[in-house]
């Protein structure tokens, strides 16, 4: 994989990880700050995403008041920008058309 175009791109970005991890660790919280979000929020998961990520998304949807959560079949973590951007865009459009109401 490291010898493919994608692998070379990943390798070129590896040096950014330590600073990104420090920033992410500084943002760690018990989640209560998400209770202040008052905008319509759609949390999209893909059933092909890692299990730990899907579990976090479910919990996040519980913390954000009125958040809508959907787990879409066939989508993975890279769906928004690589594997299924049109599918994700359609989910967002449907969410906006309904005024932010999507079944959990």
ROTOR-770799 format. One record per residue (C-alpha): x, y, z. Coordinates in steps of 0.02 Angstrom, whole numbers, padded with zeros to 5 digits, always signed. Example, Ala and Ser with C-alpha at 12.3 -4.5 7.8 and 13.67 -1.06 7.14 Angstrom:
<nodes>
+00615-00225+00390/+00684-00053+00357/
</nodes>
This chain:
<nodes>
+00000+00000+00000/+00140+00121+00042/+00201+00112-00139/+00034+00166-00213/-00015+00347-00245/-00127+00344-00092/+00010+00267+00013/+00134+00400-00040/+00008+00534+00005/-00022+00454+00175/+00164+00439+00207/+00189+00622+00163/+00061+00672+00295/+00123+00561+00437/+00231+00698+00510/+00072+00795+00554/+00004+00659+00668/+00094+00702+00831/+00030+00882+00831/-00145+00824+00780/-00147+00698+00922/-00094+00832+01047/-00235+00945+00988/-00361+00804+00993/-00307+00754+01169/-00331+00935+01224/-00510+00929+01161/-00552+00774+01262/-00705+00799+01371/-00847+00707+01452/-00960+00766+01311/-01066+00888+01410/-01012+01036+01304/-01107+00960+01158/-01269+00994+01252/-01250+01178+01204/-01268+01144+01017/-01430+01220+00959/-01416+01193+00771/-01497+01052+00675/-01366+00916+00676/-01357+00760+00570/-01234+00627+00623/-01202+00505+00482/-01120+00336+00508/-01080+00204+00381/-01104+00022+00422/-00932-00013+00345/-00846+00110+00464/-00749+00041+00612/-00860-00015+00756/-00777+00103+00881/-00822+00250+00770/-01003+00197+00750/-01017+00180+00939/-00948+00355+00965/-01071+00427+00838/-01219+00348+00928/-01161+00423+01093/-01131+00593+01012/-01308+00591+00942/-01372+00565+01120/-01272+00715+01184/-01323+00841+01050/-01500+00903+01083/-01616+00852+00943/-01478+00775+00839/-01527+00653+00705/-01423+00496+00680/-01420+00380+00532/-01312+00229+00493/-01311+00201+00306/-01279+00031+00228/-01124+00017+00122/-01044+00180+00179/-00873+00187+00259/-00775+00323+00349/-00716+00396+00183/-00891+00411+00108/-00903+00602+00119/-00749+00637+00015/-00694+00476-00071/-00810+00328-00085/-00987+00400-00088/-00994+00591-00083/-01157+00597-00182/-01242+00475-00062/-01187+00580+00086/-01244+00740-00001/-01414+00661-00030/-01429+00616+00154/-01387+00795+00202/-01510+00866+00075/-01648+00753+00141/-01608+00809+00318/-01617+00992+00267/-01779+00970+00169/-01863+00893+00321/-01806+01039+00428/-01681+00932+00522/-01798+00789+00563/-01726+00616+00530/-01769+00455+00619/-01636+00393+00736/
</nodes>
